[in-house]
Amino acid sequence: MRILALDLALTTGWAHSKNDSHESGTFTIDQKRGESPGMRYIRFNSWLEAMLNGIGPTIVIYEQAHHRGGAATEIAFGLITRVQEACSARGIEYQKLHSVTLKKFATGRGRASKDDILETARERWGRNVQDHNEADALWMLEWAKEEYK
């Protein structure tokens, strides 16, 4: 099973497994000066297509968005619809993962902070994980590997 894990946000964390190793990182879709807000989605679609084509996942896991309001929520839901559409068009399964489930898996506590998640990821993988977006994606990947053995 090839898994792609995504922490969807303006800075999207991603992780996937390849044989016994994994790759991870972040992709930023900031709106550039003078652009319409829709341009970030066009850039995201291109990036996502390249990831799906390059990795060939059998399932995509993403963190469930919450109704907090404001621009961050709007963007998260916009990105989720694009993931669902791209996966459906390619016959790829997708699964949302609740943040409390992720936090409990990563730290043993459902109310862990972003810093806690980042620190446990750095300890687990023994390297400088860039930020909480990449850390979330790495932990989602690990959760999915256990869930879909």
NORJO-V14699 format. One record per backbone hydrogen bond with DSSP energy under -0.5 kcal/mol. NH is the residue of the N-H (numbers start at 1). CO is the residue of the C=O. E is the energy in kcal/mol with one decimal. If there is no record, write none. Layout:
NH&CO&E / NH&CO&E
This chain:
3&1&-0.6 / 4&59&-1.9 / 5&15&-3.2 / 6&61&-3.0 / 7&13&-2.9 / 8&6&-0.8 / 12&10&-0.7 / 12&27&-3.0 / 13&7&-1.8 / 14&25&-2.4 / 15&5&-1.8 / 16&23&-2.4 / 17&3&-1.0 / 18&21&-3.0 / 21&18&-2.2 / 23&16&-2.6 / 25&14&-2.1 / 27&12&-2.1 / 29&10&-2.9 / 32&30&-0.5 / 35&32&-2.2 / 39&36&-1.7 / 40&37&-1.1 / 41&37&-0.5 / 41&38&-0.6 / 42&38&-1.6 / 43&39&-2.4 / 44&40&-2.3 / 45&41&-2.8 / 46&42&-1.9 / 47&43&-2.4 / 48&44&-3.3 / 49&45&-2.5 / 50&46&-2.0 / 51&47&-2.3 / 52&48&-3.0 / 53&49&-2.6 / 54&50&-2.5 / 55&51&-2.8 / 56&51&-0.5 / 56&52&-1.9 / 58&2&-2.9 / 59&2&-1.6 / 60&93&-1.9 / 61&4&-2.6 / 62&95&-2.2 / 63&6&-1.4 / 64&97&-2.6 / 68&66&-1.8 / 73&69&-0.7 / 74&70&-1.8 / 75&71&-2.6 / 76&72&-2.4 / 77&73&-2.5 / 78&74&-2.0 / 79&75&-2.5 / 80&76&-2.3 / 81&77&-2.0 / 82&78&-1.2 / 83&79&-2.1 / 84&80&-2.8 / 85&81&-2.3 / 86&82&-2.6 / 87&83&-2.6 / 88&84&-2.5 / 89&85&-2.4 / 90&86&-1.0 / 90&87&-0.6 / 91&87&-0.8 / 91&88&-0.7 / 92&87&-2.7 / 93&58&-1.5 / 95&60&-2.4 / 97&62&-2.2 / 102&98&-2.1 / 103&99&-2.9 / 104&100&-2.5 / 105&101&-2.2 / 106&102&-2.5 / 107&103&-2.7 / 108&103&-0.6 / 108&104&-1.7 / 109&103&-0.8 / 112&109&-1.1 / 117&113&-2.1 / 118&114&-2.4 / 119&115&-2.6 / 120&116&-2.5 / 121&117&-2.0 / 122&118&-2.3 / 123&119&-2.3 / 124&120&-2.7 / 125&121&-2.6 / 126&122&-1.2 / 127&122&-0.7 / 129&127&-1.5 / 135&131&-2.3 / 136&132&-2.5 / 137&133&-1.9 / 138&134&-2.5 / 139&135&-2.4 / 140&136&-2.5 / 141&137&-2.3 / 142&138&-2.2 / 143&139&-2.6 / 144&140&-2.8 / 145&141&-2.4 / 146&142&-1.8 / 147&143&-2.8 / 148&144&-2.6 / 149&146&-1.0
